[in-house]
Amino acid sequence: MKVIDLVGYTTLTFNLISMTRANVIRLRQLSAIANAIYILYGFLIQAYPVVIGCTIAIILHTYHLFRIKKENKNA
């Protein structure tokens, strides 16, 4: 198995695990990690739309995690 394939399967695993989480915070955290690995994978296979999409996804996950943290702090 090539290293590139291993990176792809690793990120797929993180992504699938994130979808099994009922806790939204944990889901977003794991999904952000998966997207970070997808960015690496995108660079390795020179798929720049993957890099761009996953970068946007990380920004969105980070925004929502901070929003949730702020709402929990104010509650």
Buried (B, 14 or more C-beta within 10 A) or exposed (E): EEEEEEBBEBBBEBBEBBEEBEEEEEBBBBBBBBBBBBBBBBEBBEEEEBBEBBBEBBEBBEEBBEEEEEEEEEE
